[in-house]
């Protein structure tokens, strides 16, 4: 991501420094006791503008943005809990106790979030599956397999398929145009502070994505 304002500040400072002493402008910032004629602006992310061919594409983007902002907190929370679970499992020696811990955790999670997750639409569910992959580096199917068992993963996959959702879906913004738009939405939301950024397993350079789809689309 390019940072424009640091460069502008550098040019501005260079210009002030080239003036004669009588022309210098001094600034006294709050908390400082010595005036200075230089200052740095905060770095600001500059995003390339998206191009839409018609109003329908704009509408779809706005709807997608709503869906992403709705389900991202669930993906973020899942990644945080997986980190806690891994830490807890490392302290348990017995395989039987590990299985019991994960089984109880599954029941607790189901009771806590089942009502909320049931309110998600199919489209939101598909986005959530891919965002889980983005945050953790694992597909939802792999997560269930590793933390519970293959049988449970098969059951969950079969159930999800009834709603045209695959737990094996991966987040791929270089191949999937919707994932590219999702990454754009996330990066803009992190920059403006409407979503809280979290360290994630799959990292993508947004400028590379812009250039990629400018040629491909």
C-alpha positions as a Markdown table, in Angstrom:
| # | Residue | x | y | z |
|---|---|---|---|---|
| 1 | Unk | 0.0 | 0.0 | 0.0 |
| 2 | Unk | 1.4 | 3.4 | -1.0 |
| 3 | Unk | 1.7 | 6.2 | 1.5 |
| 4 | Unk | 1.3 | 9.6 | 0.0 |
| 5 | Unk | 1.2 | 12.1 | 2.8 |
| 6 | Unk | 4.7 | 11.4 | 4.2 |
| 7 | Unk | 6.0 | 12.3 | 0.7 |
| 8 | Unk | 3.9 | 15.5 | 0.6 |
| 9 | Unk | 5.1 | 16.4 | 4.1 |
| 10 | Unk | 8.8 | 15.8 | 3.0 |
| 11 | Unk | 8.3 | 18.2 | 0.0 |
| 12 | Unk | 6.6 | 20.8 | 2.2 |
| 13 | Unk | 9.4 | 20.6 | 4.8 |
| 14 | Unk | 12.1 | 20.9 | 2.1 |
| 15 | Unk | 10.4 | 24.0 | 0.8 |
| 16 | Unk | 10.3 | 25.6 | 4.2 |
| 17 | Unk | 13.9 | 24.8 | 4.9 |
| 18 | Unk | 15.0 | 26.5 | 1.7 |
| 19 | Unk | 13.5 | 29.9 | 2.7 |
| 20 | Unk | 15.7 | 32.6 | 4.2 |
| 21 | Unk | 15.6 | 33.0 | 8.0 |
| 22 | Unk | 13.3 | 36.0 | 7.8 |
| 23 | Unk | 10.7 | 34.0 | 5.7 |
| 24 | Unk | 10.7 | 30.9 | 7.9 |
| 25 | Unk | 7.4 | 30.1 | 9.6 |
| 26 | Unk | 7.7 | 28.6 | 13.1 |
| 27 | Unk | 5.0 | 26.4 | 14.7 |
| 28 | Unk | 4.6 | 25.7 | 18.4 |
| 29 | Unk | 2.8 | 22.4 | 19.0 |
| 30 | Unk | 0.9 | 21.6 | 22.2 |
| 31 | Unk | 3.4 | 20.1 | 24.8 |
| 32 | Unk | 6.5 | 21.5 | 23.0 |
| 33 | Unk | 8.5 | 24.5 | 24.3 |
| 34 | Unk | 10.6 | 25.1 | 21.2 |
| 35 | Unk | 9.1 | 26.4 | 18.0 |
| 36 | Unk | 9.9 | 24.4 | 14.9 |
| 37 | Unk | 9.4 | 24.9 | 11.2 |
| 38 | Unk | 9.0 | 21.2 | 10.3 |
| 39 | Unk | 6.4 | 18.6 | 11.2 |
| 40 | Unk | 5.3 | 15.3 | 9.9 |
| 41 | Unk | 1.8 | 14.3 | 8.9 |
| 42 | Unk | 0.3 | 10.9 | 9.9 |
| 43 | Unk | 0.6 | 8.2 | 7.3 |
| 44 | Unk | -2.7 | 7.6 | 5.4 |
| 45 | Unk | -3.5 | 4.6 | 3.3 |
| 46 | Unk | -4.5 | 5.6 | -0.2 |
| 47 | Unk | -6.8 | 3.1 | -2.0 |
| 48 | Unk | -7.3 | 2.9 | -5.7 |
| 49 | Unk | -10.8 | 3.7 | -6.9 |
| 50 | Unk | -13.0 | 0.8 | -7.8 |
| 51 | Unk | -14.7 | 1.0 | -11.2 |
| 52 | Unk | -18.3 | -0.2 | -11.7 |
| 53 | Unk | -20.0 | -0.5 | -15.1 |
| 54 | Unk | -23.5 | 0.2 | -13.9 |
| 55 | Unk | -25.8 | 0.9 | -10.9 |
| 56 | Unk | -26.4 | -2.8 | -10.5 |
| 57 | Unk | -22.8 | -3.5 | -9.8 |
| 58 | Unk | -22.7 | -0.7 | -7.3 |
| 59 | Unk | -25.7 | -2.1 | -5.6 |
| 60 | Unk | -24.1 | -5.6 | -5.4 |
| 61 | Unk | -21.0 | -4.1 | -3.9 |
| 62 | Unk | -23.0 | -2.2 | -1.2 |
| 63 | Unk | -24.8 | -5.4 | -0.3 |
| 64 | Unk | -21.6 | -7.3 | -0.1 |
| 65 | Unk | -20.1 | -4.7 | 2.1 |
| 66 | Unk | -23.0 | -5.1 | 4.5 |
| 67 | Unk | -22.6 | -8.9 | 4.6 |
| 68 | Unk | -18.9 | -8.7 | 5.1 |
| 69 | Unk | -19.1 | -6.3 | 8.0 |
| 70 | Unk | -21.8 | -8.5 | 9.6 |
| 71 | Unk | -19.9 | -11.8 | 9.5 |
| 72 | Unk | -16.3 | -10.7 | 9.9 |
| 73 | Unk | -16.6 | -10.4 | 13.7 |
| 74 | Unk | -17.6 | -14.1 | 13.8 |
| 75 | Unk | -14.5 | -15.1 | 11.8 |
| 76 | Unk | -12.3 | -12.9 | 14.0 |
| 77 | Unk | -13.8 | -14.3 | 17.2 |
| 78 | Unk | -13.3 | -17.9 | 15.9 |
| 79 | Unk | -9.6 | -17.2 | 15.2 |
| 80 | Unk | -9.1 | -15.8 | 18.7 |
| 81 | Unk | -10.8 | -18.8 | 20.3 |
| 82 | Unk | -8.8 | -21.2 | 18.3 |
| 83 | Unk | -5.7 | -19.6 | 19.7 |
| 84 | Unk | -7.0 | -20.0 | 23.2 |
| 85 | Unk | -8.0 | -23.6 | 22.5 |
| 86 | Unk | -4.6 | -24.5 | 21.1 |
| 87 | Unk | -3.0 | -23.0 | 24.3 |
| 88 | Unk | -5.3 | -25.0 | 26.5 |
| 89 | Unk | -4.8 | -28.3 | 24.6 |
| 90 | Unk | -1.1 | -28.0 | 25.0 |
| 91 | Unk | -1.6 | -28.2 | 28.7 |
| 92 | Unk | -3.7 | -31.4 | 28.6 |
| 93 | Unk | -1.7 | -34.6 | 28.3 |
| 94 | Unk | -4.5 | -37.2 | 28.1 |
| 95 | Unk | -6.1 | -37.7 | 24.7 |
| 96 | Unk | -9.3 | -38.7 | 26.4 |
| 97 | Unk | -9.4 | -35.4 | 28.3 |
| 98 | Unk | -8.6 | -33.5 | 25.2 |
| 99 | Unk | -11.6 | -35.1 | 23.4 |
| 100 | Unk | -13.8 | -34.4 | 26.4 |
| 101 | Unk | -12.7 | -30.8 | 26.5 |
| 102 | Unk | -13.4 | -30.3 | 22.8 |
| 103 | Unk | -16.7 | -32.0 | 23.0 |
| 104 | Unk | -17.8 | -29.8 | 25.9 |
| 105 | Unk | -16.5 | -26.7 | 24.1 |
| 106 | Unk | -18.5 | -27.6 | 21.0 |
| 107 | Unk | -21.7 | -27.8 | 23.1 |
| 108 | Unk | -20.9 | -24.5 | 24.8 |
| 109 | Unk | -20.2 | -22.8 | 21.5 |
| 110 | Unk | -23.4 | -24.2 | 20.0 |
| 111 | Unk | -25.5 | -23.0 | 22.9 |
| 112 | Unk | -23.9 | -19.6 | 22.8 |
| 113 | Unk | -24.0 | -18.8 | 19.1 |
| 114 | Unk | -26.5 | -21.1 | 17.5 |
| 115 | Unk | -29.4 | -18.6 | 17.5 |
| 116 | Unk | -27.2 | -15.8 | 16.1 |
| 117 | Unk | -25.7 | -18.0 | 13.4 |
| 118 | Unk | -29.1 | -19.2 | 12.3 |
| 119 | Unk | -30.0 | -15.7 | 11.4 |
| 120 | Unk | -27.3 | -15.5 | 8.8 |
| 121 | Unk | -28.4 | -15.8 | 5.2 |
| 122 | Unk | -26.8 | -18.4 | 2.8 |
| 123 | Unk | -24.7 | -15.7 | 1.2 |
| 124 | Unk | -23.5 | -14.5 | 4.6 |
| 125 | Unk | -22.7 | -18.2 | 5.5 |
| 126 | Unk | -20.6 | -18.6 | 2.4 |
| 127 | Unk | -18.7 | -15.5 | 3.1 |
| 128 | Unk | -18.1 | -16.5 | 6.7 |
| 129 | Unk | -16.6 | -19.9 | 5.6 |
| 130 | Unk | -14.1 | -18.1 | 3.4 |
| 131 | Unk | -13.3 | -15.5 | 6.0 |
| 132 | Unk | -12.5 | -18.4 | 8.4 |
| 133 | Unk | -10.0 | -19.6 | 5.9 |
| 134 | Unk | -8.5 | -16.0 | 5.6 |
| 135 | Unk | -8.2 | -15.6 | 9.4 |
| 136 | Unk | -6.9 | -19.1 | 10.3 |
| 137 | Unk | -5.4 | -20.5 | 7.1 |
| 138 | Unk | -7.6 | -23.5 | 7.5 |
| 139 | Unk | -10.9 | -24.4 | 5.8 |
| 140 | Unk | -13.9 | -24.8 | 8.0 |
| 141 | Unk | -13.9 | -28.5 | 7.1 |
| 142 | Unk | -10.3 | -28.9 | 8.3 |
| 143 | Unk | -11.0 | -27.1 | 11.5 |
| 144 | Unk | -13.8 | -29.5 | 12.4 |
| 145 | Unk | -11.7 | -32.5 | 11.4 |
| 146 | Unk | -8.8 | -31.5 | 13.5 |
| 147 | Unk | -10.6 | -30.2 | 16.5 |
| 148 | Unk | -13.4 | -32.9 | 16.5 |
| 149 | Unk | -13.1 | -35.7 | 14.0 |
| 150 | Unk | -13.6 | -36.7 | 10.4 |
| 151 | Unk | -17.1 | -38.0 | 11.0 |
| 152 | Unk | -18.3 | -34.8 | 12.5 |
| 153 | Unk | -16.7 | -32.9 | 9.6 |
| 154 | Unk | -18.6 | -35.1 | 7.2 |
| 155 | Unk | -21.9 | -34.5 | 9.0 |
| 156 | Unk | -21.3 | -30.7 | 9.0 |
| 157 | Unk | -20.4 | -30.7 | 5.4 |
| 158 | Unk | -23.5 | -32.6 | 4.4 |
| 159 | Unk | -25.7 | -30.3 | 6.4 |
| 160 | Unk | -24.0 | -27.2 | 4.9 |
| 161 | Unk | -24.4 | -28.5 | 1.4 |
| 162 | Unk | -28.2 | -28.5 | 1.8 |
| 163 | Unk | -27.8 | -24.7 | 1.9 |
| 164 | Unk | -25.4 | -24.6 | -1.0 |
| 165 | Unk | -22.5 | -23.9 | 1.3 |
| 166 | Unk | -19.2 | -25.9 | 1.2 |
| 167 | Unk | -17.0 | -26.0 | 4.3 |
| 168 | Unk | -14.1 | -26.7 | 2.0 |
| 169 | Unk | -14.2 | -23.3 | 0.3 |
| 170 | Unk | -11.0 | -21.3 | 0.4 |
| 171 | Unk | -10.4 | -17.6 | 0.3 |
| 172 | Unk | -8.8 | -16.7 | -3.0 |
| 173 | Unk | -9.0 | -13.0 | -4.0 |
| 174 | Unk | -6.7 | -13.5 | -7.0 |
| 175 | Unk | -9.1 | -16.1 | -8.5 |
| 176 | Unk | -12.4 | -15.2 | -7.1 |
| 177 | Unk | -13.7 | -11.7 | -8.0 |
| 178 | Unk | -16.0 | -11.5 | -5.0 |
| 179 | Unk | -13.1 | -12.4 | -2.7 |
| 180 | Unk | -11.2 | -9.6 | -4.2 |
| 181 | Unk | -14.0 | -7.2 | -3.4 |
| 182 | Unk | -14.2 | -8.6 | 0.1 |
| 183 | Unk | -10.5 | -7.9 | 0.6 |
| 184 | Unk | -11.0 | -4.4 | -0.6 |
| 185 | Unk | -13.9 | -3.9 | 1.8 |
| 186 | Unk | -11.9 | -5.3 | 4.7 |
| 187 | Unk | -8.9 | -3.1 | 4.0 |
| 188 | Unk | -11.0 | 0.0 | 3.7 |
| 189 | Unk | -12.9 | -0.9 | 6.9 |
| 190 | Unk | -9.6 | -1.4 | 8.8 |
| 191 | Unk | -8.3 | 1.9 | 7.6 |
| 192 | Unk | -11.4 | 3.9 | 8.6 |
| 193 | Unk | -11.7 | 2.0 | 11.9 |
| 194 | Unk | -15.2 | 0.5 | 11.3 |
| 195 | Unk | -13.7 | -3.0 | 11.7 |
| 196 | Unk | -11.0 | -4.1 | 14.1 |
| 197 | Unk | -8.0 | -5.5 | 12.3 |
| 198 | Unk | -6.7 | -8.9 | 13.5 |
| 199 | Unk | -3.5 | -10.7 | 12.5 |
| 200 | Unk | -4.5 | -13.2 | 9.9 |
| 201 | Unk | -3.0 | -16.3 | 8.3 |
| 202 | Unk | -3.6 | -15.3 | 4.6 |
| 203 | Unk | -2.2 | -11.9 | 3.7 |
| 204 | Unk | -2.7 | -10.2 | 0.3 |
| 205 | Unk | -1.3 | -7.0 | -1.0 |
| 206 | Unk | -4.2 | -4.9 | -2.1 |
| 207 | Unk | -2.3 | -3.0 | -4.8 |
| 208 | Unk | -1.3 | -6.3 | -6.4 |
| 209 | Unk | -4.9 | -7.3 | -6.4 |
| 210 | Unk | -6.0 | -4.0 | -7.9 |
| 211 | Unk | -3.5 | -4.4 | -10.7 |
| 212 | Unk | -4.3 | -8.1 | -11.2 |
| 213 | Unk | -8.1 | -7.5 | -11.7 |
| 214 | Unk | -7.5 | -4.3 | -13.8 |
| 215 | Unk | -6.0 | -6.7 | -16.4 |
| 216 | Unk | -8.2 | -9.7 | -15.8 |
| 217 | Unk | -11.6 | -8.1 | -15.6 |
